Every structure is written in structure tokens, then in C-alpha cells.
Amino acid sequence: MKKKRGISAISYIKGNKFRVFLLVLGFGIFITMNYGSAIIMDSSVLRTTDSIMRQSNKFQIIENSQNISADFVDFFQHEEKVEHIFPCDIINTHFNIIIVPKINLQVGYLVGRENVQTIMDHVGAYMISGELPIKDKQVIVDELYAKNQNLQLGDPLKNDRYDLEIVGILRSDCYLMVGVSEFANDSNCVLVLSSGKDIDYRQRLESAGFDTSSLIIVDSVSRKNNIKRYTDSANEVSDLIKAISALVIMICLMVMFNMYLKDRCAEWCYYYVIGFSKLDIYLSVLWELLFTVAASVVLGILGILLVFFLAKYLILFPFGFKAILLLPDQGLKSLVYIWLMFALLQPIIYFNLQKIDTIDTMEEEFI
């Protein structure tokens, strides 16, 4: 006896290309929006915090409520990986990001004019327009920071302590901001230029016998804790937005998929009458769904690339951010969402398969 072949899912797909295309398009939009929203939101947070950490690995700020002693300076001059140390004033500013209004961790340095180029050389920064600051309260800023704050050459840069003038735009990998102060040498704050990272200077000073109770130390170790507070807050908002949008789209897709199956009861009844079991019919629909998901992933990847380039040039770079395409955590979350969506569609298939009956039911539908 010749073995009965299963129901071909490909035959249905070929005969209903437009319906299948709409389903693939819906799933593809779901994948694109889920990952694309992460590109926009996560790029602004990750790029900003990474740049701030790179700055903290290169520059450490030590502030004392009293005057900086000669022993203190001598300690740093003999520290391994410390290249320079000199007095400075601090510019406290903020950086606007997409998820939360601003991140108050951006700092700049006001030093003697002879130290400006030293700071730039330390991080490989270079001028792209304007000139180096030579007068009191003149400052140069990173181009991405200028974009983020909508600043240009000649604009004032105000904070709670200084009214500065932007005389140059530089390019760096850490949102560098440096200017000149005539009173920097009288400051009770020093700037340490080092070539190391993850150095806990408070611990090192205490090990050397210094009293650090009156010191404010901003290094990569202390900065990590501050950044974690901001990133945790931003990630909570980001995850909530992405979860809500994913839930809404998943509900829409479930309704769409139910409509896709709803008018196929007569077709399945015919298969049932001529000898195919409900399992055969289910496997056919399952293969259709697997094809749809596979095609949607391909379409989603193309959509993600489109979103990446649009976001990069229209949203992120104009506001001082660099786009990130590869987000491993979000990629894993997207796969989980796809499998969750796949699992949630199974009850819809089961429910529609229960409508299969005999030829009598079919005749009643056409009367």
C-alpha cells in the first residue's frame, strides 16, 4: 500500500503569496521595531557612559577642602602610570541623552594655558576648527558634546561657576572639554593624567599613610558607581518602553494571525474528510509558520540595518551620539520574543483546528 504524503505547506504559500507576505511583513516589523528601538535608546546611553569612563581612566580629579600639600603632589609624581599632575578648576556640565533628561557626569578642566596641549595629547585629541584657548575663561569642547548641546564657535558656555567662551572644537573619544583659567594654580584641586584604568586612588593614598577624609576623589572606580546609578535608571525606562511596545505588537500579530487562519476552516475540513488527520493539518500550518518566521527574520535584519543607518544620520549623530549596531543582550532578548511569539500562536492554531468537522458541517456553512 502506497504511503499517503503529508499536506504541502509550500503549495499553500505559493497559492496565497499576498496573504503570506502580509504575515511575514507583520512579523518583520515586529523584529525591526524591537531591535531598532534598542539601537536608538541604548546607543545614547552606552556611548555616553563609555566615553565618560574612558575619560575617567585617563583623568583623575583630586580635590581637597584644604590646600594641596607638596607631599601629596610628590606622591602622585612617583606613582606608576601617572604621567602628569597639575592644578586645575573643574567645569561641571551635563550631557543630554534620549532616555532620561540629562546625565550630570560630564566634566571639563580649566588649567594653565601651558597645559592645554598636554591634556589633548594625553587622549589623542586634535582640533578640527577654531583655535586653542590662550585667555582666561576660553574653552574648547568635543564636537559631539557641541552637537548634543547645540553649541558653536563663539557661543557662551555657562554653568554654576563660570561663564566661558567656546573658541575651538576638537575631536576625541571621551567628550573632552578643556579651557584656560588664570587662577588654576591657586586651586585646591589637581588633575592627574595617568595611563592606567580601574585604579582606586583613595585606597592607594590611604595605604601610603595619607588622610583622605577631606578629599573628593573622582577616578574610574568612584565614577563607575555614579554611572551605574544613571544606567540602571535609563535601562529601567528603556526596558519598560521596549516591553510595552513588544506586547502591543505581539497582540496585534496574534489578532492578525487569527484572521489569517479564520477562513481556512473549509479547507481543513476537506483535508480531514479525504483522510488527513488533525495532526497532519497542524504540521502543515506549523511549517507555514516556521517559513513565515524564517522569512520575517531575514526581513527584520534588513529592517534593522535600515533603522541603523536612518537613526545614525538623522537622530543619533546630529545629537552627539554614535550608533551601535551590535547589541548582544538585545539580540538575545529579540530571540526570546520571537520564540515567545511562536509559542503564543500555538493556542490560536489549536483553537482553529477544533473547528474542523465532517462534510456535514461544511455543507451547512454553504447553505
C-alpha positions as CSV (number, residue, x, y, z in Angstrom):
1,M,0.0,0.0,0.0
2,K,1.4,3.4,-1.0
3,K,2.0,5.7,1.9
4,K,0.0,8.9,2.0
5,R,2.0,12.1,1.6
6,G,1.6,14.9,4.1
7,I,-0.1,18.3,3.3
8,S,2.4,20.5,1.5
9,A,2.8,23.9,3.2
10,I,4.7,25.2,0.2
11,S,1.7,24.7,-2.1
12,Y,-0.4,26.9,0.1
13,I,2.3,29.5,0.3
14,K,2.7,29.6,-3.5
15,G,-1.0,29.9,-3.9
16,N,-1.5,32.6,-1.3
17,K,1.6,34.7,-1.7
18,F,0.0,38.0,-0.8
19,R,-1.6,36.7,2.5
20,V,1.7,35.1,3.5
21,F,3.6,38.3,2.5
22,L,1.4,40.3,4.9
23,L,2.1,37.9,7.7
24,V,5.8,38.0,7.0
25,L,5.7,41.8,6.9
26,G,3.9,41.9,10.2
27,F,6.5,39.7,11.9
28,G,9.3,41.5,10.2
29,I,8.1,44.9,11.5
30,F,7.9,43.4,15.0
31,I,11.5,42.3,14.9
32,T,12.7,45.6,13.4
33,M,10.9,47.7,15.9
34,N,12.0,45.6,18.9
35,Y,15.7,45.7,18.0
36,G,15.6,49.1,16.2
37,S,14.2,50.9,19.3
38,A,17.2,49.4,21.3
39,I,19.6,50.9,18.7
40,I,18.2,54.4,19.3
41,M,17.8,54.2,23.1
42,D,20.8,52.1,24.1
43,S,23.3,53.8,21.8
44,S,22.7,57.2,23.5
45,V,23.3,55.6,27.0
46,L,26.1,53.2,26.2
47,R,28.1,55.6,24.1
48,T,27.8,58.4,26.6
49,T,28.8,56.3,29.6
50,D,31.6,54.5,27.7
51,S,33.1,57.9,26.8
52,I,32.8,59.2,30.3
53,M,34.5,56.0,31.6
54,R,37.3,56.4,29.1
55,Q,37.8,60.0,30.3
56,S,37.9,58.7,33.9
57,N,40.5,56.2,33.0
58,K,42.7,58.9,31.6
59,F,42.0,61.8,34.1
60,Q,41.5,61.6,37.8
61,I,40.4,64.6,39.9
62,I,41.6,65.0,43.5
63,E,40.1,67.9,45.4
64,N,40.9,68.9,49.0
65,S,39.0,71.2,51.3
66,Q,42.4,72.5,52.3
67,N,45.4,73.3,50.2
68,I,47.1,70.5,48.3
69,S,50.4,69.7,50.1
70,A,53.8,69.2,48.4
71,D,53.9,65.6,49.8
72,F,50.6,64.9,48.2
73,V,51.9,66.1,44.8
74,D,55.1,64.2,45.3
75,F,53.2,61.0,45.9
76,F,51.5,61.2,42.5
77,Q,54.6,62.2,40.7
78,H,56.2,58.9,41.8
79,E,53.1,56.8,41.1
80,E,53.4,54.2,38.4
81,K,51.4,55.1,35.3
82,V,51.0,58.7,36.3
83,E,52.3,60.9,33.5
84,H,51.4,64.4,34.7
85,I,49.8,66.2,37.6
86,F,48.9,69.9,37.8
87,P,46.3,72.2,39.5
88,C,43.0,72.8,37.8
89,D,39.5,74.0,38.2
90,I,36.5,71.9,37.3
91,I,33.7,72.6,34.9
92,N,30.6,70.7,35.9
93,T,28.2,70.2,33.0
94,H,25.7,67.7,31.7
95,F,25.0,65.6,28.7
96,N,21.5,65.1,27.2
97,I,20.5,61.5,26.5
98,I,17.4,60.2,24.9
99,I,16.0,58.0,27.8
100,V,16.4,60.4,30.7
101,P,16.6,64.3,30.5
102,K,20.4,64.6,31.2
103,I,23.4,62.8,32.7
104,N,25.3,65.1,35.2
105,L,28.6,63.3,34.9
106,Q,30.3,65.4,32.2
107,V,33.3,67.4,33.4
108,G,35.8,69.7,31.8
109,Y,39.1,71.1,33.0
110,L,40.3,74.6,33.4
111,V,44.1,74.7,33.6
112,G,47.1,77.0,32.8
113,R,47.4,77.7,29.1
114,E,50.7,75.7,29.1
115,N,48.9,72.5,30.0
116,V,46.1,72.6,27.4
117,Q,48.1,70.8,24.7
118,T,49.4,68.3,27.2
119,I,45.8,67.3,28.1
120,M,44.9,66.9,24.4
121,D,48.0,64.9,23.6
122,H,47.2,62.6,26.6
123,V,44.0,61.3,24.9
124,G,45.0,61.8,21.3
125,A,42.6,64.7,20.8
126,Y,43.1,67.2,17.9
127,M,41.5,70.5,16.8
128,I,39.0,70.5,13.9
129,S,38.0,74.1,14.0
130,G,38.8,77.3,15.8
131,E,42.0,77.7,18.0
132,L,43.5,76.7,21.3
133,P,42.4,78.7,24.3
134,I,45.0,81.2,25.5
135,K,43.0,83.7,27.5
136,D,41.1,83.3,30.8
137,K,37.7,81.5,30.5
138,Q,38.3,80.4,26.9
139,V,37.4,76.8,26.3
140,I,37.5,74.1,23.6
141,V,34.9,71.3,23.5
142,D,34.5,68.0,21.8
143,E,32.4,68.1,18.6
144,L,29.9,65.5,19.8
145,Y,29.3,67.4,23.0
146,A,28.9,70.6,20.9
147,K,26.2,68.8,18.8
148,N,24.5,67.5,21.9
149,Q,24.2,71.0,23.4
150,N,23.7,72.8,20.1
151,L,26.9,74.8,20.6
152,Q,29.1,76.6,18.0
153,L,32.3,78.6,17.9
154,G,31.8,81.8,19.8
155,D,28.9,80.6,21.9
156,P,29.0,81.1,25.7
157,L,29.2,78.0,27.8
158,K,27.6,78.7,31.2
159,N,27.5,76.7,34.4
160,D,27.1,77.4,38.1
161,R,30.6,78.8,38.4
162,Y,31.9,80.2,35.1
163,D,30.8,82.0,32.0
164,L,33.1,80.6,29.3
165,E,33.6,81.3,25.7
166,I,34.0,78.4,23.1
167,V,37.0,79.2,20.9
168,G,37.6,75.8,19.4
169,I,36.1,72.4,18.5
170,L,38.1,69.3,19.0
171,R,37.7,65.6,18.2
172,S,38.3,63.0,20.9
173,D,37.0,59.7,22.1
174,C,35.9,60.9,25.5
175,Y,33.9,64.2,25.1
176,L,37.0,66.2,26.2
177,M,36.5,69.8,27.4
178,V,39.4,71.9,28.4
179,G,40.0,75.6,28.9
180,V,42.2,78.2,30.5
181,S,41.9,79.7,33.9
182,E,44.3,82.4,35.3
183,F,43.5,81.1,38.8
184,A,44.1,77.4,38.2
185,N,47.4,77.4,40.0
186,D,45.6,78.7,43.2
187,S,43.0,75.9,43.1
188,N,42.8,73.2,45.8
189,C,42.1,70.7,43.1
190,V,44.6,68.7,41.0
191,L,44.2,66.8,37.7
192,V,46.1,63.6,37.4
193,L,46.9,62.3,33.9
194,S,47.5,58.5,34.0
195,S,47.8,55.7,31.6
196,G,46.1,53.1,33.7
197,K,42.5,52.3,34.5
198,D,40.5,50.9,37.4
199,I,42.9,52.4,39.8
200,D,41.5,53.2,43.3
201,Y,43.5,56.2,44.3
202,R,41.7,56.6,47.6
203,Q,42.9,53.2,48.6
204,R,46.5,53.9,47.4
205,L,46.6,57.2,49.3
206,E,45.4,55.6,52.5
207,S,48.0,52.8,52.0
208,A,50.7,55.5,51.8
209,G,49.5,57.0,55.1
210,F,47.5,60.0,53.8
211,D,44.3,61.1,55.5
212,T,41.6,61.0,52.8
213,S,38.7,62.1,54.9
214,S,38.8,65.7,53.4
215,L,39.4,64.5,49.8
216,I,36.9,64.3,47.0
217,I,38.3,61.8,44.5
218,V,36.9,61.3,41.1
219,D,38.5,58.3,39.4
220,S,37.3,55.3,37.4
221,V,36.4,53.4,40.5
222,S,34.2,56.1,42.0
223,R,32.8,57.1,38.6
224,K,31.6,53.5,37.9
225,N,29.2,53.7,40.9
226,N,27.8,57.0,39.7
227,I,27.4,55.7,36.1
228,K,25.7,52.6,37.4
229,R,23.0,54.7,39.0
230,Y,22.3,56.5,35.8
231,T,22.4,53.4,33.6
232,D,20.2,51.5,35.9
233,S,17.6,54.3,35.8
234,A,17.9,54.6,32.0
235,N,17.7,50.8,31.5
236,E,14.5,50.6,33.6
237,V,12.8,53.2,31.4
238,S,14.2,51.6,28.2
239,D,13.2,48.1,29.1
240,L,9.7,49.3,30.0
241,I,9.3,51.1,26.7
242,K,10.6,48.1,24.7
243,A,8.4,45.6,26.7
244,I,5.2,47.7,26.2
245,S,5.9,48.2,22.5
246,A,6.7,44.5,22.1
247,L,3.5,43.5,24.0
248,V,1.3,45.8,21.8
249,I,2.8,44.5,18.6
250,M,2.5,40.9,19.8
251,I,-1.2,41.3,20.5
252,C,-1.7,42.9,17.0
253,L,0.2,40.0,15.4
254,M,-1.9,37.4,17.3
255,V,-5.1,39.1,16.0
256,M,-3.6,39.2,12.5
257,F,-2.6,35.5,12.7
258,N,-6.0,34.5,13.9
259,M,-7.6,36.3,10.9
260,Y,-5.0,34.5,8.7
261,L,-6.4,31.2,10.0
262,K,-10.0,32.1,10.5
263,D,-11.3,31.5,6.9
264,R,-9.4,28.3,6.4
265,C,-11.8,26.0,8.2
266,A,-13.4,24.8,5.0
267,E,-10.0,24.0,3.5
268,W,-9.0,21.9,6.6
269,C,-12.4,20.2,6.6
270,Y,-11.8,18.9,3.1
271,Y,-8.4,17.6,4.1
272,Y,-10.0,15.9,7.1
273,V,-12.7,14.3,5.0
274,I,-10.2,12.8,2.5
275,G,-8.3,11.2,5.2
276,F,-5.8,13.6,6.7
277,S,-5.7,13.8,10.5
278,K,-5.7,17.0,12.6
279,L,-2.1,16.3,13.3
280,D,-1.3,16.3,9.6
281,I,-3.1,19.6,9.2
282,Y,-1.4,21.0,12.3
283,L,2.1,20.1,11.0
284,S,1.2,21.8,7.7
285,V,0.3,25.0,9.5
286,L,3.4,24.7,11.7
287,W,5.6,24.5,8.6
288,E,3.8,27.6,7.2
289,L,4.5,29.4,10.5
290,L,8.2,28.3,10.5
291,F,8.6,29.6,7.0
292,T,6.9,32.8,8.0
293,V,9.2,33.3,11.0
294,A,12.4,32.5,9.0
295,A,11.4,34.9,6.2
296,S,10.5,37.5,8.9
297,V,13.9,37.2,10.5
298,V,15.6,37.9,7.1
299,L,13.2,40.9,6.5
300,G,13.7,42.0,10.1
301,I,17.5,42.1,9.7
302,L,17.2,44.2,6.6
303,G,14.8,46.5,8.5
304,I,17.3,46.7,11.4
305,L,20.0,47.8,9.0
306,L,17.7,50.4,7.6
307,V,16.8,51.7,11.0
308,F,20.5,51.7,12.0
309,F,21.5,54.0,9.1
310,L,18.5,56.2,9.5
311,A,19.0,56.5,13.2
312,K,22.7,57.1,12.8
313,Y,22.4,60.0,10.4
314,L,19.0,61.5,11.3
315,I,18.8,61.0,15.1
316,L,21.9,60.0,16.9
317,F,24.9,61.7,15.2
318,P,23.1,65.1,14.9
319,F,22.7,65.0,18.7
320,G,26.2,63.9,19.5
321,F,25.8,60.1,19.7
322,K,27.4,57.3,17.8
323,A,25.1,54.4,16.7
324,I,25.8,50.9,17.9
325,L,24.6,48.1,15.6
326,L,25.7,45.0,17.6
327,L,23.8,44.7,20.9
328,P,24.3,41.1,22.1
329,D,21.9,41.5,25.1
330,Q,19.1,42.9,22.9
331,G,19.8,40.3,20.2
332,L,19.2,37.6,22.8
333,K,16.0,39.4,24.0
334,S,14.8,39.6,20.5
335,L,15.2,35.8,20.0
336,V,13.3,35.2,23.2
337,Y,10.5,37.5,22.0
338,I,10.4,35.6,18.7
339,W,10.1,32.2,20.4
340,L,7.6,33.6,22.9
341,M,5.5,34.9,19.9
342,F,5.8,31.5,18.3
343,A,4.6,29.8,21.4
344,L,1.7,32.1,21.9
345,L,0.5,31.4,18.4
346,Q,0.1,27.7,19.1
347,P,-3.2,28.0,21.1
348,I,-4.6,30.0,18.2
349,I,-3.7,27.2,15.8
350,Y,-5.2,24.7,18.3
351,F,-8.4,26.7,18.7
352,N,-8.9,26.9,15.0
353,L,-8.2,23.3,14.4
354,Q,-11.1,22.4,16.8
355,K,-13.5,23.9,14.3
356,I,-12.7,21.0,11.9
357,D,-15.7,18.7,11.5
358,T,-17.2,16.4,8.9
359,I,-18.6,17.2,5.4
360,D,-22.0,17.8,7.0
361,T,-20.6,20.9,8.8
362,M,-19.2,22.2,5.6
363,E,-22.5,21.8,3.7
364,E,-24.3,23.7,6.5
365,E,-21.8,26.6,6.0
366,F,-22.5,26.8,2.3
367,I,-26.3,26.6,2.6
